[in-house]
Amino acid sequence: MRSAEIAVSMKWPPERCRAFCIIAELPGSSLALMLAAARAEGIAAPQIKLQEAATAGNIDAIKALQKIQARNRFNELVNYMDDDEFTP
């Protein structure tokens, strides 16, 4: 969830929403760090449960986990590519 969506859902006055969004987008701010941690936890928790089911032998969980791992590997490759790797 983006910071603007969070601010709107809190039903704050517009000036408070703007301040929240500015601080949330400020790299290294405590709010930005808390939001990043919450996003990571929101992503990790379901994957951990899926890993547990896959370890127990659930075939559907194994297949789903393989798809997630493949997507994660692809995203890592893209994120760590140098700019010169995009040009022919």
PDB file of N, CA, C and O in Angstrom:
ATOM      1  N   MET A   1       0.840  -1.169   0.000  1.00  0.00           N
ATOM      2  CA  MET A   1       0.000   0.000   0.000  1.00  0.00           C
ATOM      3  C   MET A   1       0.891   1.240   0.000  1.00  0.00           C
ATOM      4  O   MET A   1       1.854   1.332   0.761  1.00  0.00           O
ATOM      5  N   ARG A   2       0.558   2.166  -0.848  1.00  0.00           N
ATOM      6  CA  ARG A   2       1.327   3.402  -0.934  1.00  0.00           C
ATOM      7  C   ARG A   2       0.994   4.324   0.220  1.00  0.00           C
ATOM      8  O   ARG A   2      -0.065   4.213   0.838  1.00  0.00           O
ATOM      9  N   SER A   3       1.913   5.236   0.502  1.00  0.00           N
ATOM     10  CA  SER A   3       1.723   6.159   1.627  1.00  0.00           C
ATOM     11  C   SER A   3       0.484   7.028   1.437  1.00  0.00           C
ATOM     12  O   SER A   3      -0.200   7.333   2.413  1.00  0.00           O
ATOM     13  N   ALA A   4       0.178   7.436   0.203  1.00  0.00           N
ATOM     14  CA  ALA A   4      -1.010   8.256  -0.046  1.00  0.00           C
ATOM     15  C   ALA A   4      -2.278   7.473   0.290  1.00  0.00           C
ATOM     16  O   ALA A   4      -3.223   8.030   0.847  1.00  0.00           O
ATOM     17  N   GLU A   5      -2.298   6.199  -0.045  1.00  0.00           N
ATOM     18  CA  GLU A   5      -3.463   5.365   0.262  1.00  0.00           C
ATOM     19  C   GLU A   5      -3.632   5.201   1.773  1.00  0.00           C
ATOM     20  O   GLU A   5      -4.752   5.196   2.286  1.00  0.00           O
ATOM     21  N   ILE A   6      -2.520   5.071   2.468  1.00  0.00           N
ATOM     22  CA  ILE A   6      -2.569   4.957   3.925  1.00  0.00           C
ATOM     23  C   ILE A   6      -3.114   6.246   4.524  1.00  0.00           C
ATOM     24  O   ILE A   6      -3.982   6.212   5.397  1.00  0.00           O
ATOM     25  N   ALA A   7      -2.606   7.380   4.058  1.00  0.00           N
ATOM     26  CA  ALA A   7      -3.034   8.675   4.590  1.00  0.00           C
ATOM     27  C   ALA A   7      -4.525   8.885   4.363  1.00  0.00           C
ATOM     28  O   ALA A   7      -5.226   9.345   5.265  1.00  0.00           O
ATOM     29  N   VAL A   8      -5.016   8.558   3.183  1.00  0.00           N
ATOM     30  CA  VAL A   8      -6.439   8.719   2.883  1.00  0.00           C
ATOM     31  C   VAL A   8      -7.281   7.801   3.756  1.00  0.00           C
ATOM     32  O   VAL A   8      -8.344   8.193   4.237  1.00  0.00           O
ATOM     33  N   SER A   9      -6.804   6.587   3.957  1.00  0.00           N
ATOM     34  CA  SER A   9      -7.576   5.635   4.770  1.00  0.00           C
ATOM     35  C   SER A   9      -7.666   6.077   6.228  1.00  0.00           C
ATOM     36  O   SER A   9      -8.579   5.662   6.942  1.00  0.00           O
ATOM     37  N   MET A  10      -6.733   6.911   6.677  1.00  0.00           N
ATOM     38  CA  MET A  10      -6.757   7.407   8.048  1.00  0.00           C
ATOM     39  C   MET A  10      -7.761   8.547   8.222  1.00  0.00           C
ATOM     40  O   MET A  10      -8.059   8.946   9.348  1.00  0.00           O
ATOM     41  N   LYS A  11      -8.287   9.072   7.103  1.00  0.00           N
ATOM     42  CA  LYS A  11      -9.281  10.155   7.110  1.00  0.00           C
ATOM     43  C   LYS A  11      -8.767  11.407   7.830  1.00  0.00           C
ATOM     44  O   LYS A  11      -9.488  12.056   8.588  1.00  0.00           O
ATOM     45  N   TRP A  12      -7.500  11.718   7.566  1.00  0.00           N
ATOM     46  CA  TRP A  12      -6.889  12.914   8.127  1.00  0.00           C
ATOM     47  C   TRP A  12      -7.229  14.116   7.265  1.00  0.00           C
ATOM     48  O   TRP A  12      -7.653  13.960   6.120  1.00  0.00           O
ATOM     49  N   PRO A  13      -7.048  15.316   7.807  1.00  0.00           N
ATOM     50  CA  PRO A  13      -7.190  16.531   6.982  1.00  0.00           C
ATOM     51  C   PRO A  13      -6.109  16.530   5.889  1.00  0.00           C
ATOM     52  O   PRO A  13      -5.057  15.914   6.054  1.00  0.00           O
ATOM     53  N   PRO A  14      -6.374  17.221   4.778  1.00  0.00           N
ATOM     54  CA  PRO A  14      -5.424  17.204   3.647  1.00  0.00           C
ATOM     55  C   PRO A  14      -3.998  17.599   4.011  1.00  0.00           C
ATOM     56  O   PRO A  14      -3.049  16.989   3.517  1.00  0.00           O
ATOM     57  N   GLU A  15      -3.826  18.609   4.868  1.00  0.00           N
ATOM     58  CA  GLU A  15      -2.460  19.037   5.202  1.00  0.00           C
ATOM     59  C   GLU A  15      -1.715  17.954   5.979  1.00  0.00           C
ATOM     60  O   GLU A  15      -0.506  17.790   5.810  1.00  0.00           O
ATOM     61  N   ARG A  16      -2.414  17.228   6.812  1.00  0.00           N
ATOM     62  CA  ARG A  16      -1.766  16.142   7.552  1.00  0.00           C
ATOM     63  C   ARG A  16      -1.429  14.978   6.612  1.00  0.00           C
ATOM     64  O   ARG A  16      -0.393  14.331   6.765  1.00  0.00           O
ATOM     65  N   CYS A  17      -2.305  14.717   5.646  1.00  0.00           N
ATOM     66  CA  CYS A  17      -2.025  13.681   4.640  1.00  0.00           C
ATOM     67  C   CYS A  17      -0.770  14.022   3.847  1.00  0.00           C
ATOM     68  O   CYS A  17       0.075  13.161   3.603  1.00  0.00           O
ATOM     69  N   ARG A  18      -0.658  15.289   3.447  1.00  0.00           N
ATOM     70  CA  ARG A  18       0.529  15.720   2.687  1.00  0.00           C
ATOM     71  C   ARG A  18       1.794  15.549   3.514  1.00  0.00           C
ATOM     72  O   ARG A  18       2.807  15.056   3.019  1.00  0.00           O
ATOM     73  N   ALA A  19       1.729  15.956   4.768  1.00  0.00           N
ATOM     74  CA  ALA A  19       2.904  15.838   5.653  1.00  0.00           C
ATOM     75  C   ALA A  19       3.289  14.365   5.828  1.00  0.00           C
ATOM     76  O   ALA A  19       4.469  14.019   5.792  1.00  0.00           O
ATOM     77  N   PHE A  20       2.296  13.512   6.016  1.00  0.00           N
ATOM     78  CA  PHE A  20       2.549  12.079   6.157  1.00  0.00           C
ATOM     79  C   PHE A  20       3.256  11.536   4.911  1.00  0.00           C
ATOM     80  O   PHE A  20       4.245  10.810   5.016  1.00  0.00           O
ATOM     81  N   CYS A  21       2.742  11.894   3.740  1.00  0.00           N
ATOM     82  CA  CYS A  21       3.320  11.406   2.485  1.00  0.00           C
ATOM     83  C   CYS A  21       4.745  11.910   2.276  1.00  0.00           C
ATOM     84  O   CYS A  21       5.606  11.165   1.808  1.00  0.00           O
ATOM     85  N   ILE A  22       4.994  13.166   2.618  1.00  0.00           N
ATOM     86  CA  ILE A  22       6.337  13.731   2.465  1.00  0.00           C
ATOM     87  C   ILE A  22       7.326  12.991   3.356  1.00  0.00           C
ATOM     88  O   ILE A  22       8.415  12.622   2.915  1.00  0.00           O
ATOM     89  N   ILE A  23       6.946  12.776   4.604  1.00  0.00           N
ATOM     90  CA  ILE A  23       7.841  12.080   5.538  1.00  0.00           C
ATOM     91  C   ILE A  23       8.007  10.616   5.142  1.00  0.00           C
ATOM     92  O   ILE A  23       9.096  10.055   5.260  1.00  0.00           O
ATOM     93  N   ALA A  24       6.921  10.000   4.671  1.00  0.00           N
ATOM     94  CA  ALA A  24       6.982   8.587   4.274  1.00  0.00           C
ATOM     95  C   ALA A  24       7.905   8.376   3.072  1.00  0.00           C
ATOM     96  O   ALA A  24       8.508   7.312   2.933  1.00  0.00           O
ATOM     97  N   GLU A  25       8.016   9.378   2.210  1.00  0.00           N
ATOM     98  CA  GLU A  25       8.857   9.260   1.020  1.00  0.00           C
ATOM     99  C   GLU A  25      10.292   9.731   1.264  1.00  0.00           C
ATOM    100  O   GLU A  25      11.136   9.615   0.375  1.00  0.00           O
ATOM    101  N   LEU A  26      10.573  10.250   2.432  1.00  0.00           N
ATOM    102  CA  LEU A  26      11.907  10.739   2.767  1.00  0.00           C
ATOM    103  C   LEU A  26      12.808   9.562   3.126  1.00  0.00           C
ATOM    104  O   LEU A  26      12.603   8.936   4.166  1.00  0.00           O
ATOM    105  N   PRO A  27      13.807   9.240   2.291  1.00  0.00           N
ATOM    106  CA  PRO A  27      14.665   8.092   2.572  1.00  0.00           C
ATOM    107  C   PRO A  27      15.324   8.193   3.945  1.00  0.00           C
ATOM    108  O   PRO A  27      15.893   9.224   4.301  1.00  0.00           O
ATOM    109  N   GLY A  28      15.239   7.116   4.699  1.00  0.00           N
ATOM    110  CA  GLY A  28      15.882   7.056   6.001  1.00  0.00           C
ATOM    111  C   GLY A  28      15.034   7.577   7.149  1.00  0.00           C
ATOM    112  O   GLY A  28      15.417   7.443   8.311  1.00  0.00           O
ATOM    113  N   SER A  29      13.878   8.175   6.838  1.00  0.00           N
ATOM    114  CA  SER A  29      13.024   8.652   7.932  1.00  0.00           C
ATOM    115  C   SER A  29      12.459   7.460   8.688  1.00  0.00           C
ATOM    116  O   SER A  29      12.319   6.371   8.132  1.00  0.00           O
ATOM    117  N   SER A  30      12.140   7.668   9.942  1.00  0.00           N
ATOM    118  CA  SER A  30      11.629   6.551  10.744  1.00  0.00           C
ATOM    119  C   SER A  30      10.326   6.019  10.158  1.00  0.00           C
ATOM    120  O   SER A  30      10.069   4.817  10.216  1.00  0.00           O
ATOM    121  N   LEU A  31       9.509   6.893   9.599  1.00  0.00           N
ATOM    122  CA  LEU A  31       8.259   6.453   8.986  1.00  0.00           C
ATOM    123  C   LEU A  31       8.526   5.620   7.735  1.00  0.00           C
ATOM    124  O   LEU A  31       7.887   4.588   7.530  1.00  0.00           O
ATOM    125  N   ALA A  32       9.458   6.057   6.905  1.00  0.00           N
ATOM    126  CA  ALA A  32       9.800   5.294   5.699  1.00  0.00           C
ATOM    127  C   ALA A  32      10.344   3.915   6.066  1.00  0.00           C
ATOM    128  O   ALA A  32      10.027   2.923   5.409  1.00  0.00           O
ATOM    129  N   LEU A  33      11.154   3.856   7.105  1.00  0.00           N
ATOM    130  CA  LEU A  33      11.703   2.570   7.542  1.00  0.00           C
ATOM    131  C   LEU A  33      10.615   1.658   8.090  1.00  0.00           C
ATOM    132  O   LEU A  33      10.625   0.454   7.834  1.00  0.00           O
ATOM    133  N   MET A  34       9.670   2.230   8.847  1.00  0.00           N
ATOM    134  CA  MET A  34       8.565   1.417   9.379  1.00  0.00           C
ATOM    135  C   MET A  34       7.691   0.879   8.255  1.00  0.00           C
ATOM    136  O   MET A  34       7.275  -0.279   8.293  1.00  0.00           O
ATOM    137  N   LEU A  35       7.410   1.712   7.253  1.00  0.00           N
ATOM    138  CA  LEU A  35       6.592   1.262   6.129  1.00  0.00           C
ATOM    139  C   LEU A  35       7.303   0.176   5.325  1.00  0.00           C
ATOM    140  O   LEU A  35       6.672  -0.787   4.887  1.00  0.00           O
ATOM    141  N   ALA A  36       8.612   0.326   5.130  1.00  0.00           N
ATOM    142  CA  ALA A  36       9.381  -0.700   4.412  1.00  0.00           C
ATOM    143  C   ALA A  36       9.372  -2.019   5.175  1.00  0.00           C
ATOM    144  O   ALA A  36       9.231  -3.086   4.578  1.00  0.00           O
ATOM    145  N   ALA A  37       9.520  -1.945   6.488  1.00  0.00           N
ATOM    146  CA  ALA A  37       9.494  -3.158   7.306  1.00  0.00           C
ATOM    147  C   ALA A  37       8.125  -3.823   7.250  1.00  0.00           C
ATOM    148  O   ALA A  37       8.034  -5.048   7.181  1.00  0.00           O
ATOM    149  N   ALA A  38       7.064  -3.027   7.280  1.00  0.00           N
ATOM    150  CA  ALA A  38       5.708  -3.584   7.214  1.00  0.00           C
ATOM    151  C   ALA A  38       5.453  -4.241   5.865  1.00  0.00           C
ATOM    152  O   ALA A  38       4.828  -5.299   5.794  1.00  0.00           O
ATOM    153  N   ARG A  39       5.938  -3.613   4.787  1.00  0.00           N
ATOM    154  CA  ARG A  39       5.778  -4.220   3.458  1.00  0.00           C
ATOM    155  C   ARG A  39       6.534  -5.542   3.376  1.00  0.00           C
ATOM    156  O   ARG A  39       6.021  -6.530   2.850  1.00  0.00           O
ATOM    157  N   ALA A  40       7.753  -5.550   3.898  1.00  0.00           N
ATOM    158  CA  ALA A  40       8.557  -6.780   3.869  1.00  0.00           C
ATOM    159  C   ALA A  40       7.893  -7.882   4.673  1.00  0.00           C
ATOM    160  O   ALA A  40       7.873  -9.038   4.248  1.00  0.00           O
ATOM    161  N   GLU A  41       7.354  -7.538   5.824  1.00  0.00           N
ATOM    162  CA  GLU A  41       6.679  -8.534   6.652  1.00  0.00           C
ATOM    163  C   GLU A  41       5.422  -9.042   5.958  1.00  0.00           C
ATOM    164  O   GLU A  41       5.107 -10.230   6.021  1.00  0.00           O
ATOM    165  N   GLY A  42       4.715  -8.150   5.307  1.00  0.00           N
ATOM    166  CA  GLY A  42       3.505  -8.546   4.580  1.00  0.00           C
ATOM    167  C   GLY A  42       3.798  -9.495   3.437  1.00  0.00           C
ATOM    168  O   GLY A  42       2.970 -10.343   3.104  1.00  0.00           O
ATOM    169  N   ILE A  43       4.963  -9.361   2.837  1.00  0.00           N
ATOM    170  CA  ILE A  43       5.370 -10.255   1.750  1.00  0.00           C
ATOM    171  C   ILE A  43       5.937 -11.550   2.311  1.00  0.00           C
ATOM    172  O   ILE A  43       5.669 -12.628   1.782  1.00  0.00           O
ATOM    173  N   ALA A  44       6.714 -11.449   3.370  1.00  0.00           N
ATOM    174  CA  ALA A  44       7.427 -12.610   3.903  1.00  0.00           C
ATOM    175  C   ALA A  44       6.508 -13.611   4.610  1.00  0.00           C
ATOM    176  O   ALA A  44       6.679 -14.821   4.462  1.00  0.00           O
ATOM    177  N   ALA A  45       5.544 -13.114   5.368  1.00  0.00           N
ATOM    178  CA  ALA A  45       4.706 -14.015   6.169  1.00  0.00           C
ATOM    179  C   ALA A  45       3.996 -15.081   5.324  1.00  0.00           C
ATOM    180  O   ALA A  45       4.050 -16.259   5.679  1.00  0.00           O
ATOM    181  N   PRO A  46       3.333 -14.714   4.222  1.00  0.00           N
ATOM    182  CA  PRO A  46       2.698 -15.745   3.406  1.00  0.00           C
ATOM    183  C   PRO A  46       3.714 -16.700   2.764  1.00  0.00           C
ATOM    184  O   PRO A  46       3.440 -17.891   2.615  1.00  0.00           O
ATOM    185  N   GLN A  47       4.884 -16.176   2.388  1.00  0.00           N
ATOM    186  CA  GLN A  47       5.893 -17.037   1.786  1.00  0.00           C
ATOM    187  C   GLN A  47       6.456 -18.023   2.801  1.00  0.00           C
ATOM    188  O   GLN A  47       6.797 -19.150   2.442  1.00  0.00           O
ATOM    189  N   ILE A  48       6.557 -17.619   4.049  1.00  0.00           N
ATOM    190  CA  ILE A  48       7.032 -18.529   5.090  1.00  0.00           C
ATOM    191  C   ILE A  48       6.039 -19.664   5.282  1.00  0.00           C
ATOM    192  O   ILE A  48       6.436 -20.823   5.409  1.00  0.00           O
ATOM    193  N   LYS A  49       4.748 -19.340   5.304  1.00  0.00           N
ATOM    194  CA  LYS A  49       3.716 -20.379   5.438  1.00  0.00           C
ATOM    195  C   LYS A  49       3.738 -21.310   4.229  1.00  0.00           C
ATOM    196  O   LYS A  49       3.560 -22.520   4.367  1.00  0.00           O
ATOM    197  N   LEU A  50       3.953 -20.748   3.065  1.00  0.00           N
ATOM    198  CA  LEU A  50       4.042 -21.553   1.854  1.00  0.00           C
ATOM    199  C   LEU A  50       5.257 -22.475   1.916  1.00  0.00           C
ATOM    200  O   LEU A  50       5.178 -23.634   1.510  1.00  0.00           O
ATOM    201  N   GLN A  51       6.373 -21.968   2.420  1.00  0.00           N
ATOM    202  CA  GLN A  51       7.586 -22.778   2.585  1.00  0.00           C
ATOM    203  C   GLN A  51       7.329 -23.938   3.547  1.00  0.00           C
ATOM    204  O   GLN A  51       7.771 -25.061   3.305  1.00  0.00           O
ATOM    205  N   GLU A  52       6.618 -23.662   4.629  1.00  0.00           N
ATOM    206  CA  GLU A  52       6.309 -24.721   5.593  1.00  0.00           C
ATOM    207  C   GLU A  52       5.443 -25.804   4.960  1.00  0.00           C
ATOM    208  O   GLU A  52       5.672 -26.994   5.176  1.00  0.00           O
ATOM    209  N   ALA A  53       4.438 -25.385   4.172  1.00  0.00           N
ATOM    210  CA  ALA A  53       3.579 -26.357   3.494  1.00  0.00           C
ATOM    211  C   ALA A  53       4.373 -27.146   2.459  1.00  0.00           C
ATOM    212  O   ALA A  53       4.167 -28.350   2.307  1.00  0.00           O
ATOM    213  N   ALA A  54       5.276 -26.481   1.747  1.00  0.00           N
ATOM    214  CA  ALA A  54       6.101 -27.170   0.747  1.00  0.00           C
ATOM    215  C   ALA A  54       7.021 -28.173   1.413  1.00  0.00           C
ATOM    216  O   ALA A  54       7.212 -29.276   0.900  1.00  0.00           O
ATOM    217  N   THR A  55       7.595 -27.805   2.551  1.00  0.00           N
ATOM    218  CA  THR A  55       8.478 -28.706   3.285  1.00  0.00           C
ATOM    219  C   THR A  55       7.714 -29.934   3.763  1.00  0.00           C
ATOM    220  O   THR A  55       8.278 -31.025   3.850  1.00  0.00           O
ATOM    221  N   ALA A  56       6.426 -29.758   4.075  1.00  0.00           N
ATOM    222  CA  ALA A  56       5.590 -30.874   4.531  1.00  0.00           C
ATOM    223  C   ALA A  56       5.177 -31.784   3.373  1.00  0.00           C
ATOM    224  O   ALA A  56       4.611 -32.855   3.591  1.00  0.00           O
ATOM    225  N   GLY A  57       5.464 -31.349   2.128  1.00  0.00           N
ATOM    226  CA  GLY A  57       5.194 -32.208   0.975  1.00  0.00           C
ATOM    227  C   GLY A  57       3.990 -31.802   0.152  1.00  0.00           C
ATOM    228  O   GLY A  57       3.591 -32.553  -0.738  1.00  0.00           O
ATOM    229  N   ASN A  58       3.399 -30.659   0.406  1.00  0.00           N
ATOM    230  CA  ASN A  58       2.254 -30.195  -0.364  1.00  0.00           C
ATOM    231  C   ASN A  58       2.721 -29.793  -1.762  1.00  0.00           C
ATOM    232  O   ASN A  58       3.468 -28.829  -1.927  1.00  0.00           O
ATOM    233  N   ILE A  59       2.269 -30.547  -2.764  1.00  0.00           N
ATOM    234  CA  ILE A  59       2.722 -30.352  -4.149  1.00  0.00           C
ATOM    235  C   ILE A  59       2.325 -28.969  -4.672  1.00  0.00           C
ATOM    236  O   ILE A  59       3.129 -28.295  -5.315  1.00  0.00           O
ATOM    237  N   ASP A  60       1.092 -28.546  -4.398  1.00  0.00           N
ATOM    238  CA  ASP A  60       0.656 -27.222  -4.863  1.00  0.00           C
ATOM    239  C   ASP A  60       1.504 -26.120  -4.242  1.00  0.00           C
ATOM    240  O   ASP A  60       1.832 -25.136  -4.906  1.00  0.00           O
ATOM    241  N   ALA A  61       1.859 -26.281  -2.972  1.00  0.00           N
ATOM    242  CA  ALA A  61       2.710 -25.294  -2.308  1.00  0.00           C
ATOM    243  C   ALA A  61       4.103 -25.279  -2.924  1.00  0.00           C
ATOM    244  O   ALA A  61       4.703 -24.215  -3.077  1.00  0.00           O
ATOM    245  N   ILE A  62       4.612 -26.435  -3.274  1.00  0.00           N
ATOM    246  CA  ILE A  62       5.935 -26.520  -3.913  1.00  0.00           C
ATOM    247  C   ILE A  62       5.922 -25.779  -5.243  1.00  0.00           C
ATOM    248  O   ILE A  62       6.836 -25.008  -5.537  1.00  0.00           O
ATOM    249  N   LYS A  63       4.882 -26.012  -6.052  1.00  0.00           N
ATOM    250  CA  LYS A  63       4.778 -25.353  -7.359  1.00  0.00           C
ATOM    251  C   LYS A  63       4.653 -23.839  -7.196  1.00  0.00           C
ATOM    252  O   LYS A  63       5.312 -23.079  -7.905  1.00  0.00           O
ATOM    253  N   ALA A  64       3.809 -23.403  -6.263  1.00  0.00           N
ATOM    254  CA  ALA A  64       3.624 -21.972  -6.039  1.00  0.00           C
ATOM    255  C   ALA A  64       4.919 -21.338  -5.546  1.00  0.00           C
ATOM    256  O   ALA A  64       5.272 -20.236  -5.967  1.00  0.00           O
ATOM    257  N   LEU A  65       5.625 -22.026  -4.659  1.00  0.00           N
ATOM    258  CA  LEU A  65       6.879 -21.503  -4.132  1.00  0.00           C
ATOM    259  C   LEU A  65       7.933 -21.409  -5.229  1.00  0.00           C
ATOM    260  O   LEU A  65       8.707 -20.452  -5.260  1.00  0.00           O
ATOM    261  N   GLN A  66       7.974 -22.384  -6.125  1.00  0.00           N
ATOM    262  CA  GLN A  66       8.923 -22.334  -7.239  1.00  0.00           C
ATOM    263  C   GLN A  66       8.657 -21.127  -8.133  1.00  0.00           C
ATOM    264  O   GLN A  66       9.595 -20.475  -8.593  1.00  0.00           O
ATOM    265  N   LYS A  67       7.373 -20.825  -8.382  1.00  0.00           N
ATOM    266  CA  LYS A  67       7.031 -19.655  -9.195  1.00  0.00           C
ATOM    267  C   LYS A  67       7.469 -18.365  -8.510  1.00  0.00           C
ATOM    268  O   LYS A  67       8.016 -17.469  -9.154  1.00  0.00           O
ATOM    269  N   ILE A  68       7.230 -18.275  -7.211  1.00  0.00           N
ATOM    270  CA  ILE A  68       7.622 -17.079  -6.459  1.00  0.00           C
ATOM    271  C   ILE A  68       9.134 -16.924  -6.461  1.00  0.00           C
ATOM    272  O   ILE A  68       9.647 -15.820  -6.647  1.00  0.00           O
ATOM    273  N   GLN A  69       9.850 -18.027  -6.256  1.00  0.00           N
ATOM    274  CA  GLN A  69      11.315 -17.960  -6.236  1.00  0.00           C
ATOM    275  C   GLN A  69      11.862 -17.560  -7.592  1.00  0.00           C
ATOM    276  O   GLN A  69      12.827 -16.800  -7.668  1.00  0.00           O
ATOM    277  N   ALA A  70      11.258 -18.063  -8.675  1.00  0.00           N
ATOM    278  CA  ALA A  70      11.707 -17.688 -10.020  1.00  0.00           C
ATOM    279  C   ALA A  70      11.482 -16.195 -10.253  1.00  0.00           C
ATOM    280  O   ALA A  70      12.345 -15.513 -10.804  1.00  0.00           O
ATOM    281  N   ARG A  71      10.316 -15.688  -9.831  1.00  0.00           N
ATOM    282  CA  ARG A  71      10.025 -14.259  -9.983  1.00  0.00           C
ATOM    283  C   ARG A  71      10.997 -13.425  -9.153  1.00  0.00           C
ATOM    284  O   ARG A  71      11.466 -12.382  -9.609  1.00  0.00           O
ATOM    285  N   ASN A  72      11.298 -13.877  -7.943  1.00  0.00           N
ATOM    286  CA  ASN A  72      12.242 -13.148  -7.089  1.00  0.00           C
ATOM    287  C   ASN A  72      13.638 -13.118  -7.697  1.00  0.00           C
ATOM    288  O   ASN A  72      14.309 -12.087  -7.654  1.00  0.00           O
ATOM    289  N   ARG A  73      14.086 -14.244  -8.268  1.00  0.00           N
ATOM    290  CA  ARG A  73      15.400 -14.279  -8.922  1.00  0.00           C
ATOM    291  C   ARG A  73      15.437 -13.318 -10.103  1.00  0.00           C
ATOM    292  O   ARG A  73      16.411 -12.588 -10.285  1.00  0.00           O
ATOM    293  N   PHE A  74      14.366 -13.319 -10.913  1.00  0.00           N
ATOM    294  CA  PHE A  74      14.298 -12.416 -12.056  1.00  0.00           C
ATOM    295  C   PHE A  74      14.362 -10.962 -11.595  1.00  0.00           C
ATOM    296  O   PHE A  74      15.109 -10.163 -12.160  1.00  0.00           O
ATOM    297  N   ASN A  75      13.580 -10.617 -10.568  1.00  0.00           N
ATOM    298  CA  ASN A  75      13.579  -9.242 -10.059  1.00  0.00           C
ATOM    299  C   ASN A  75      14.949  -8.844  -9.529  1.00  0.00           C
ATOM    300  O   ASN A  75      15.376  -7.704  -9.709  1.00  0.00           O
ATOM    301  N   GLU A  76      15.631  -9.762  -8.885  1.00  0.00           N
ATOM    302  CA  GLU A  76      16.985  -9.460  -8.400  1.00  0.00           C
ATOM    303  C   GLU A  76      17.931  -9.195  -9.551  1.00  0.00           C
ATOM    304  O   GLU A  76      18.726  -8.256  -9.504  1.00  0.00           O
ATOM    305  N   LEU A  77      17.849 -10.025 -10.595  1.00  0.00           N
ATOM    306  CA  LEU A  77      18.709  -9.815 -11.761  1.00  0.00           C
ATOM    307  C   LEU A  77      18.467  -8.446 -12.376  1.00  0.00           C
ATOM    308  O   LEU A  77      19.414  -7.731 -12.705  1.00  0.00           O
ATOM    309  N   VAL A  78      17.210  -8.083 -12.530  1.00  0.00           N
ATOM    310  CA  VAL A  78      16.868  -6.789 -13.122  1.00  0.00           C
ATOM    311  C   VAL A  78      17.343  -5.645 -12.230  1.00  0.00           C
ATOM    312  O   VAL A  78      17.890  -4.659 -12.723  1.00  0.00           O
ATOM    313  N   ASN A  79      17.136  -5.772 -10.923  1.00  0.00           N
ATOM    314  CA  ASN A  79      17.521  -4.700 -10.004  1.00  0.00           C
ATOM    315  C   ASN A  79      19.025  -4.495  -9.946  1.00  0.00           C
ATOM    316  O   ASN A  79      19.487  -3.374  -9.733  1.00  0.00           O
ATOM    317  N   TYR A  80      19.795  -5.556 -10.131  1.00  0.00           N
ATOM    318  CA  TYR A  80      21.250  -5.434 -10.004  1.00  0.00           C
ATOM    319  C   TYR A  80      21.972  -5.319 -11.343  1.00  0.00           C
ATOM    320  O   TYR A  80      23.201  -5.368 -11.394  1.00  0.00           O
ATOM    321  N   MET A  81      21.208  -5.165 -12.427  1.00  0.00           N
ATOM    322  CA  MET A  81      21.828  -4.967 -13.732  1.00  0.00           C
ATOM    323  C   MET A  81      22.433  -3.579 -13.811  1.00  0.00           C
ATOM    324  O   MET A  81      21.889  -2.616 -13.270  1.00  0.00           O
ATOM    325  N   ASP A  82      23.569  -3.489 -14.495  1.00  0.00           N
ATOM    326  CA  ASP A  82      24.170  -2.188 -14.766  1.00  0.00           C
ATOM    327  C   ASP A  82      23.429  -1.537 -15.936  1.00  0.00           C
ATOM    328  O   ASP A  82      22.840  -2.228 -16.767  1.00  0.00           O
ATOM    329  N   ASP A  83      23.460  -0.225 -15.993  1.00  0.00           N
ATOM    330  CA  ASP A  83      22.770   0.491 -17.060  1.00  0.00           C
ATOM    331  C   ASP A  83      23.295   0.093 -18.442  1.00  0.00           C
ATOM    332  O   ASP A  83      22.533   0.068 -19.409  1.00  0.00           O
ATOM    333  N   ASP A  84      24.586  -0.217 -18.540  1.00  0.00           N
ATOM    334  CA  ASP A  84      25.135  -0.573 -19.851  1.00  0.00           C
ATOM    335  C   ASP A  84      24.655  -1.935 -20.326  1.00  0.00           C
ATOM    336  O   ASP A  84      24.824  -2.260 -21.502  1.00  0.00           O
ATOM    337  N   GLU A  85      24.065  -2.740 -19.456  1.00  0.00           N
ATOM    338  CA  GLU A  85      23.533  -4.024 -19.887  1.00  0.00           C
ATOM    339  C   GLU A  85      22.214  -3.892 -20.616  1.00  0.00           C
ATOM    340  O   GLU A  85      21.760  -4.844 -21.251  1.00  0.00           O
ATOM    341  N   PHE A  86      21.581  -2.711 -20.535  1.00  0.00           N
ATOM    342  CA  PHE A  86      20.316  -2.480 -21.227  1.00  0.00           C
ATOM    343  C   PHE A  86      20.525  -2.025 -22.660  1.00  0.00           C
ATOM    344  O   PHE A  86      19.608  -2.106 -23.476  1.00  0.00           O
ATOM    345  N   THR A  87      21.716  -1.551 -22.973  1.00  0.00           N
ATOM    346  CA  THR A  87      21.971  -1.041 -24.322  1.00  0.00           C
ATOM    347  C   THR A  87      22.690  -2.107 -25.142  1.00  0.00           C
ATOM    348  O   THR A  87      23.521  -2.850 -24.619  1.00  0.00           O
ATOM    349  N   PRO A  88      22.358  -2.176 -26.449  1.00  0.00           N
ATOM    350  CA  PRO A  88      22.997  -3.194 -27.304  1.00  0.00           C
ATOM    351  C   PRO A  88      24.447  -2.876 -27.629  1.00  0.00           C
ATOM    352  O   PRO A  88      25.103  -3.640 -28.335  1.00  0.00           O
TER     353      PRO A  88
END
